[in-house]
Amino acid sequence: MKADIDMPKSRTSHLSRRGLIAAGGALGLVAALTACGGSGSAKGETDAKDKGATAAGPWSFKDDLGKEVSTKSTPKNIVAYTGTAAALYDYGVQVKGVFGPTKTADGKPDAMAGSMDISKVEILGNVYDEFNVEKYAALQPDLVATNTWDGTYWYVPAASKDKILKLAPAVAIGVGGDASLDKSLERTADLAKSLGADLNTKKTADAKARFEAAAAKVREATKANPGIKVLVGSGSADLFYVSTPKTSADLKYFETLGVEFVTPDKDKLDAGGFFESLSWENAGKYKADLVLLDNRTGTLQKEELKAKPTWAELPAVKAGQVAPRVTEPIYSYDKCAQILEDLAKAIQNAKKVG
């Protein structure tokens, strides 16, 4: 219960200390990764070619930290960051345990849980910097799967990282830096396939087709309604964060579809290069026609932001042109198709006000 009560405070602290997105433990895989060893990665890749890997024979996967992670057989006891677990679930891969935002204060599934039944997974931590190592060890994990924004393991606490990585090898899918949404989707699907997912199902084919159609809708919307300036923001009690589109996989991809973003001054960005922090007195620094507002648990939403006079004075807010931003997408085609469909509608309906 304490985790639920502390959630907003924990997330706000995280926002100001590490930024909107960049976080995790210090980079550095311990010897336990290589100790898991095993050869035959080529065979593992051959086995996975059509319907994913099988439990027999060695398993290998090269992640987006550039690490070749190998085990004697395909991992079955998988522990994953909630968003990564939700993406794997969409491909038919069930994990044993999760860490990261999984349930809200009232016990309902967090948005990051996607379609997962959270009653069927062990929740090892529900907020940033929380990870129950004892429960994790009891699951006898074969693999830890998460994302990476800045070369670190997302939501793996720095204080317990070494203990966690000694018990099982870890893989990370790139979702920041040079990554783009389409590439992050491909890599997540690659991981699911290696873990036994059949990517040739009608469900997967339909989801990918829906995603491609949604991308086309965004292109059409930006062409039909040119010049709409989009600001990506996140609110906390003391600060308004304006994100740059240059370092997040989703925003970088949206740019390729024609979306025009407000780009904060480069010399004002945080150390990770993700966002500019503005006091609420200066929240109107950048003019925009549409605001995409961070939808994560623990960040201030539209109703709460009404108490901030400078928020209410933003032209886009006055015009009612504020839409949710899924700041941490679930990287399956099914979930990202919905994001693109919503973005297309928001741009299509927006009017020039900035």
ABEGO torsion letter per residue (X at the ends): XAAAAAAAAAAAAAAAAAEAABBEBBBEBBAAAAAAEEBGAAAAAAAAAAAEBBABEBBBBBBAAGBBBBBABBBABBBBBAAAAAAAAAAGBBBABBBEBABBAAGBBBAAAEABBAAABBBABABBGBBBAAAAAAAGBABBBBBBAAGBBBGBBAAAAAAAAAABBBBBBBABEABBAAAAAAAAAAAAAAAGBBAABAAAAAAAAAAAAAAAAAAAAAAABBGBBBBBBBBBAABBBBBBAAABAAAAAAAAAGBBBBBBBAAABBAAGABBBBBAAAAAABBBABBBBBABBGBBBAAAAAABAAAAABAAAAAGBBBBBBABBBBBAAAAAAAAAAAAAAAAABBBAX
